[in-house]
Amino acid sequence: MIIKKMRIAVLCLVGIILQPVALVTAQETAVLEGGSADGLKVGIFAIGLDTYWDQFEGLKENLLGYHKTICDGLEGLGAEVVDAGLVDHPSKAAAAASLFRQSEVEMIFLYVSTYALSSTVLPVVRDVGVPVVVLSLQPVAQLDYESFNALGDRGLMTGRWLEHCQACSVPEIASVFNRAGIPYEIVTGFLDDQEAWAEIEEWVQAGRVVHAMRQNRMGVLGHYYQGMLDVYSDMTLLTTTFGTHFELLEMCELKALRDGVEEDRVQAKLEEFQAQFAVSPECEPSELRRAALTSCALDALVAKRELGSMAYYYEGQPGNDYEDIVTSIIAGNTLLTGRNVPVAGECEIKNAHAMKILDLLGAGGSFSEFYLTDFVEDLVFLGQDGPAHFAIAEGPVGLVPLPVFHGKPGKGLSIQMSVQNGPVTLLSVVHNPGGTISLLVAEGESVPGPVLQIGNTNSRYQFPISAKDFVNSWAYAGPAHHCAIGVGHWAEVLRKVGGLLGIDVLIVC
């Protein structure tokens, strides 16, 4: 079962209560529009049995035609396809494996074109050592039995049947993979099966996320919020799991970049604030300028260090330059987040990973935590007083002054925003007992209605289970108190991301 292979636990209540703007240099633009998942290479090979070719005229040619259809379909999904062709004898397996290794493919699609010996399959998958998805795709959804039987010639009929016997080899392949300890997934359907192709597309999307996370450089600026023990992260474990490279950043570097910002950049940033935010008339010009200076410096830091995400927190002594920077950082980090460089406050490194995953899916990924529960309307409010993903806002994104950052020093500008109404996905990267990482996922709806006008992001969410049960189930899974929220329902793709990474995926439903 796919659930077993992907090590997914579904926390249901059945037996368990549990847009870029051209205000930066060309170099900075290339980085700030980063997070691209281009470059994913997938290998594909078809399997068959060479004994058949002399026995059944035209069979091999027809199977190669079906194989090309699948290759074209994968390319249409944006994957860079490395085609090892038809492996129809164990002697060809080594060449296919060598091609895949040299091409550095990150996943393999194995097309079962007809019955084939498992000895043609195992060496390829074993020697390459990347995730494999078995495609059991018949040419058609249903054989035309009347036309088939009308062929009369049993040889012709057998050849035609062999074009449609994909399911015959799948148990053999699964048996050998199980005994060899090789993880695998299976997609069953037919060549024009939209459901099957939707599942294949999800695998390609998941592959892109895993590829991009391996390329990601995450900046860590400052230090943890003292006492938030749930937030403390094992960066070695996160690097091992996702491939993330961490850049440990210095506040003095950010200050030096801020001190060097030229006036024309400040004015351009102020114009950007007006273009992207609904700037409250209460915002003092001095506060806007302070935030603009810091935003320009952040852009330069991200470009200089080639960052694809960041986590930060700092306090500083009252009146200190670093306190001046950190209390003017939310607007700039919100712009970065909306430009595919997600930034998590309170140095929530794990949550910056969750935000990046959702951003790579085009879902956004806004920094959030539980705000309150509405037991009358059966809602859960989530929000944050830190940076938000302005590209997924419902209505205007307010830039407003706060007289105090609750639980933090100083005052400054903050974001008042709600996430788009409609389907949403919550994602948390969980650090488990025993030193493993898992993904915690929930699908719900962002619904309209009154929110808290306190200069924070916050939205109203409904879930398939009651608000009480949702809060309990989510908490029992053991995440930190932060999560990322993206638009759309992505649980199935996130299942596959976990499968490619070899980590557990827990879904609250």
Disulfide bonds with the S-S distance in Angstrom:
Cys12-Cys509 1.94
